[in-house]
Amino acid sequence: MTNHEKCRSKQQRAKVNRMEEMVQNTIDNARDAEFALEHADSKQQADQIKVKNEHRKESVKAAKQEIQDERERF
């Protein structure tokens, strides 16, 4: 493996690590939002939380697929 290939592999691993951290943060935010949902002041606020959490779920799913794709590259 050349120096360039080693550097690229290291960069890909770092990217995967950052993506995994992002996924975990998003999951944590969704969990926190579920708690906030129980204490929402209005139906409108509860609906906004639900919509955001649906977007978070979609983002997590897409990011996990991207992580898997990146892992296959190195």
N, C-alpha and C positions, 0 to 999 in steps of 0.2 A: 504494500500500500504506500503510495507516494505521500509526501508531506501535504500536498493539496487535498488529496482524498481524506487524509486524517483530519485536516482542518474542517473540511466540509462535513464529515461525519460528526465531529464534535459540535459544529453549529446546528446540525439537524437534531442532535440529542438535546441541546439547549433549547431549541425551538419547541420540541415535544414537552420538555419540562415546563416551559412557560405556558404552553397550552393546557397541560394538566392542571397547573395552578389556577389558570383562568376558569377551567371547568369546575374545580372545587370551590372557587369563590362564588361562581354563579349558583351552584347547588346550595351553598351556605346562605346566599341572598334569598333564594327561593324559600328556604326553610324559615328564615327570619320573616319573610313576607307572609307565610302561612300563619305565623304567630300574630303578626299585625292584622291579618284578616279577621282573626277572632275578636279583635279589639277595634275594628273599624268604626269610625264615627257615623258613617252614612252608607247607604247602599251604593252610591256612586263611587265612594272611596273603595269599597269592597270589590266592585266590578273592575276598577282600575288595577287593583292588586291581582285579581284573577287573570286579567289580560296580560299583565307583565309576566306573571308566572308561566303562562302558556308560551310566551315568547322565550322565556328562559329555558323551558324544557326543549323547545325546538333548537335553540342555540347549543345546548349541551349535547343533544343528539348529533348535530352537525359537527361540532368540535370533536366529539369522540370518534367519528368517522374519519375526520381529517388527521387525528392523532394516529389512528390505525394505518392510514395511508402513508403518513410520514415514517412510521416505524418500518414499514415494508421497504422503504427506500434505502435504509441503511442496515 
